[in-house]
Amino acid sequence: MADSVVKPAREVKVGEEIVIRKGAIRFSWKVTDLPKSRVGAALVGDYALETTAPEELEKLEMIRLAQKDILHRPGRPTKKDRRDWENYFK
């Protein structure tokens, strides 16, 4: 289901690639195997291989650095700050 929005409970298949957008970053994983029953979050890595593009990881690092610079200010980041971070990387 390339580039389609699906419900969280949709069943996945072995070999399928899953892309999740968190803010301005698109993380992706390839399903390598399916567990026989539910597993804890710590074990999910045994069943998926992270295939996030290096450009996305660079974006993530730049966002972290930008947040570090901004976080020296007192108080929470504003909605405008968040939008600026997302628009900077589009």
N, CA, C and O of each residue as an XYZ file, in Angstrom:
360
protein
N       0.854     -1.179      0.000
C       0.000      0.000      0.000
C       0.894      1.234      0.000
O       1.062      1.888      1.030
N       1.446      1.538     -1.117
C       2.387      2.641     -1.225
C       1.713      3.977     -0.983
O       0.713      4.316     -1.615
N       2.285      4.725     -0.053
C       1.840      6.088      0.248
C       0.359      6.190      0.571
O      -0.279      7.176      0.200
N      -0.202      5.208      1.244
C      -1.597      5.304      1.647
C      -1.677      5.299      3.167
O      -0.865      4.667      3.842
N      -2.645      5.995      3.683
C      -2.855      6.055      5.115
C      -3.704      4.854      5.513
O      -4.747      4.598      4.911
N      -3.260      4.127      6.516
C      -3.981      2.934      6.950
C      -4.223      3.001      8.453
O      -3.613      3.801      9.164
N      -5.121      2.148      8.918
C      -5.402      2.068     10.344
C      -4.247      1.369     11.061
O      -3.590      0.512     10.471
N      -3.991      1.717     12.314
C      -2.885      1.092     13.048
C      -3.021     -0.423     13.198
O      -2.007     -1.111     13.321
N      -4.222     -0.955     13.192
C      -4.425     -2.386     13.406
C      -4.309     -3.213     12.125
O      -4.532     -4.423     12.168
N      -3.972     -2.610     11.003
C      -3.867     -3.360      9.755
C      -2.746     -4.381      9.862
O      -1.672     -4.080     10.383
N      -2.995     -5.582      9.373
C      -1.988     -6.641      9.422
C      -0.908     -6.378      8.372
O      -1.198     -5.936      7.260
N       0.324     -6.655      8.741
C       1.443     -6.482      7.813
C       1.886     -7.852      7.312
O       1.559     -8.883      7.899
N       2.632     -7.838      6.220
C       3.126     -9.072      5.619
C       4.656     -9.036      5.598
O       5.255     -7.961      5.593
N       5.277    -10.200      5.587
C       6.729    -10.297      5.508
C       7.180     -9.685      4.183
O       6.596     -9.964      3.136
N       8.210     -8.860      4.231
C       8.732     -8.198      3.037
C       8.135     -6.829      2.793
O       8.637     -6.080      1.955
N       7.083     -6.486      3.500
C       6.421     -5.197      3.324
C       7.254     -4.090      3.965
O       7.886     -4.298      5.000
N       7.247     -2.914      3.341
C       7.945     -1.762      3.907
C       6.930     -0.842      4.564
O       5.891     -0.524      3.985
N       7.244     -0.421      5.774
C       6.365      0.451      6.551
C       7.051      1.798      6.698
O       8.216      1.866      7.090
N       6.332      2.873      6.384
C       6.860      4.225      6.514
C       5.987      4.986      7.501
O       4.764      5.025      7.368
N       6.637      5.590      8.495
C       5.933      6.363      9.513
C       6.508      7.767      9.542
O       7.723      7.954      9.609
N       5.619      8.753      9.491
C       6.050     10.144      9.528
C       5.913     10.656     10.951
O       4.840     10.593     11.551
N       7.022     11.166     11.480
C       7.029     11.818     12.790
C       7.589     13.212     12.574
O       8.795     13.390     12.404
N       6.702     14.196     12.581
C       7.133     15.560     12.305
C       7.612     15.666     10.870
O       6.877     15.336      9.939
N       8.843     16.126     10.688
C       9.386     16.312      9.344
C      10.179     15.092      8.864
O      10.700     15.097      7.749
N      10.273     14.063      9.683
C      11.088     12.887      9.365
C      10.204     11.710      8.979
O       9.158     11.479      9.587
N      10.638     10.962      7.952
C       9.928      9.759      7.516
C      10.817      8.550      7.827
O      11.809      8.304      7.141
N      10.447      7.804      8.869
C      11.167      6.595      9.256
C      10.598      5.418      8.472
O       9.393      5.361      8.231
N      11.453      4.479      8.073
C      10.956      3.320      7.341
C      11.614      2.039      7.849
O      12.779      2.028      8.247
N      10.831      0.967      7.821
C      11.275     -0.353      8.239
C      10.781     -1.382      7.238
O       9.742     -1.202      6.601
N      11.537     -2.460      7.107
C      11.112     -3.584      6.277
C      10.823     -4.760      7.209
O      11.654     -5.116      8.044
N       9.647     -5.358      7.060
C       9.237     -6.479      7.899
C      10.013     -7.711      7.452
O       9.917     -8.120      6.295
N      10.786     -8.310      8.370
C      11.595     -9.478      8.025
C      10.948    -10.785      8.466
O      11.203    -11.835      7.875
N      10.113    -10.729      9.500
C       9.462    -11.924     10.012
C       8.285    -11.480     10.868
O       8.208    -10.317     11.265
N       7.376    -12.389     11.153
C       6.242    -12.089     12.012
C       6.285    -12.995     13.236
O       6.499    -14.200     13.107
N       6.084    -12.424     14.424
C       6.068    -13.271     15.625
C       4.799    -14.117     15.661
O       3.787    -13.761     15.058
N       4.861    -15.223     16.363
C       3.701    -16.109     16.476
C       2.640    -15.524     17.397
O       1.458    -15.843     17.272
N       3.061    -14.667     18.322
C       2.122    -14.006     19.222
C       2.642    -12.596     19.500
O       3.699    -12.205     19.004
N       1.899    -11.851     20.286
C       2.308    -10.486     20.600
C       3.635    -10.493     21.354
O       3.907    -11.389     22.153
N       4.452     -9.480     21.086
C       5.738     -9.353     21.773
C       5.869     -7.943     22.321
O       5.162     -7.029     21.895
N       6.766     -7.778     23.255
C       7.027     -6.466     23.822
C       7.755     -5.571     22.837
O       8.330     -6.044     21.857
N       7.725     -4.281     23.103
C       8.337     -3.303     22.206
C       9.835     -3.544     22.024
O      10.379     -3.285     20.950
N      10.500     -4.036     23.061
C      11.943     -4.264     22.976
C      12.289     -5.356     21.965
O      13.408     -5.374     21.453
N      11.370     -6.257     21.665
C      11.639     -7.363     20.749
C      11.228     -7.080     19.306
O      11.489     -7.897     18.423
N      10.603     -5.964     19.058
C      10.136     -5.654     17.704
C      11.303     -5.571     16.728
O      11.151     -5.923     15.558
N      12.450     -5.120     17.183
C      13.628     -5.020     16.322
C      14.077     -6.350     15.743
O      14.764     -6.385     14.722
N      13.690     -7.450     16.393
C      14.046     -8.779     15.881
C      13.237     -9.139     14.636
O      13.595    -10.071     13.916
N      12.162     -8.420     14.380
C      11.251     -8.752     13.283
C      11.212     -7.685     12.186
O      10.460     -7.813     11.220
N      12.017     -6.639     12.334
C      12.018     -5.569     11.334
C      13.436     -5.029     11.166
O      14.240     -5.043     12.098
N      13.719     -4.559      9.964
C      15.021     -3.988      9.640
C      14.809     -2.521      9.293
O      14.023     -2.202      8.401
N      15.503     -1.625      9.991
C      15.326     -0.204      9.714
C      15.975      0.142      8.377
O      17.142     -0.171      8.141
N      15.204      0.793      7.505
C      15.695      1.182      6.177
C      15.538      2.677      5.942
O      15.411      3.117      4.799
N      15.545      3.460      7.013
C      15.389      4.909      6.904
C      16.534      5.479      6.070
O      17.697      5.131      6.274
N      16.194      6.350      5.139
C      17.186      6.946      4.241
C      18.181      7.805      5.033
O      17.799      8.451      6.008
N      19.453      7.815      4.620
C      20.452      8.635      5.325
C      20.088     10.122      5.356
O      20.414     10.823      6.314
N      19.412     10.602      4.307
C      19.019     12.019      4.282
C      18.051     12.323      5.420
O      18.113     13.392      6.026
N      17.153     11.373      5.707
C      16.186     11.567      6.789
C      16.898     11.594      8.140
O      16.535     12.374      9.020
N      17.912     10.745      8.303
C      18.660     10.728      9.553
C      19.470     12.007      9.721
O      19.636     12.496     10.838
N      19.978     12.554      8.604
C      20.679     13.842      8.665
C      19.719     14.949      9.079
O      20.069     15.820      9.876
N      18.499     14.910      8.530
C      17.468     15.878      8.918
C      17.204     15.798     10.413
O      17.100     16.818     11.094
N      17.095     14.567     10.915
C      16.827     14.360     12.333
C      17.939     14.969     13.183
O      17.666     15.618     14.193
N      19.180     14.765     12.780
C      20.309     15.320     13.519
C      20.293     16.851     13.479
O      20.587     17.498     14.484
N      19.952     17.433     12.324
C      19.874     18.894     12.225
C      18.761     19.442     13.105
O      18.910     20.503     13.711
N      17.641     18.719     13.175
C      16.541     19.144     14.048
C      16.997     19.108     15.502
O      16.721     20.033     16.266
N      17.689     18.049     15.878
C      18.184     17.952     17.256
C      19.135     19.093     17.590
O      19.071     19.659     18.681
N      20.023     19.433     16.648
C      20.945     20.536     16.881
C      20.196     21.863     16.979
O      20.518     22.697     17.824
N      19.199     22.060     16.117
C      18.411     23.294     16.162
C      17.651     23.390     17.481
O      17.566     24.462     18.078
N      17.106     22.280     17.925
C      16.381     22.287     19.202
C      17.326     22.559     20.354
O      16.964     23.245     21.310
N      18.528     22.030     20.271
C      19.504     22.261     21.331
C      19.823     23.751     21.435
O      19.944     24.283     22.538
N      19.961     24.429     20.287
C      20.225     25.864     20.289
C      19.053     26.644     20.871
O      19.243     27.625     21.589
N      17.846     26.200     20.555
C      16.658     26.914     21.014
C      16.375     26.620     22.479
O      15.848     27.473     23.194
N      16.722     25.415     22.931
C      16.380     25.011     24.285
C      17.119     25.784     25.365
O      16.777     25.672     26.542
N      18.115     26.560     24.994
C      18.766     27.372     26.025
C      17.853     28.511     26.470
O      18.084     29.134     27.507
N      16.805     28.781     25.671
C      15.822     29.793     26.073
C      14.925     29.211     27.150
O      14.647     28.012     27.144
N      14.473     30.041     28.069
C      13.555     29.519     29.086
C      12.171     29.239     28.500
O      11.730     29.938     27.587
N      11.489     28.225     29.020
C      10.133     27.919     28.590
C      10.076     26.899     27.467
O      11.095     26.485     26.915
N       8.852     26.510     27.147
C       8.608     25.530     26.086
C       8.737     26.159     24.713
O       8.478     27.351     24.552
N       9.139     25.363     23.705
C       9.100     25.881     22.330
C       7.651     26.182     21.947
O       6.727     25.491     22.376
N       7.470     27.197     21.153
C       6.127     27.595     20.752
C       5.688     26.820     19.517
O       6.477     26.102     18.902
N       4.414     26.977     19.167
C       3.879     26.354     17.961
C       4.623     26.886     16.737
O       4.879     26.145     15.788
N       4.966     28.164     16.766
C       5.710     28.769     15.663
C       7.091     28.117     15.528
O       7.546     27.847     14.416
N       7.757     27.864     16.663
C       9.060     27.185     16.618
C       8.938     25.822     15.939
O       9.752     25.480     15.082
N       7.921     25.041     16.322
C       7.719     23.713     15.730
C       7.472     23.821     14.239
O       8.041     23.053     13.463
N       6.636     24.762     13.822
C       6.366     24.936     12.383
C       7.620     25.347     11.633
O       7.867     24.881     10.521
N       8.412     26.220     12.242
C       9.661     26.636     11.605
C      10.594     25.449     11.407
O      11.232     25.332     10.361
N      10.681     24.555     12.413
C      11.540     23.371     12.299
C      11.051     22.484     11.166
O      11.859     22.008     10.368
N       9.728     22.247     11.077
C       9.185     21.380     10.044
C       9.357     21.991      8.659
O       9.695     21.284      7.710
N       9.127     23.296      8.533
C       9.242     23.948      7.227
C      10.691     24.066      6.779
O      10.964     24.090      5.579
N      11.612     24.140      7.711
C      13.035     24.257      7.373
C      13.518     23.035      6.602
O      14.409     23.141      5.760
N      12.929     21.874      6.890
C      13.393     20.631      6.290
C      12.507     20.121      5.172
O      12.694     18.988      4.730
N      11.564     20.893      4.702
C      10.709     20.449      3.588
C      11.368     20.740      2.272
O      10.804     20.439      1.220
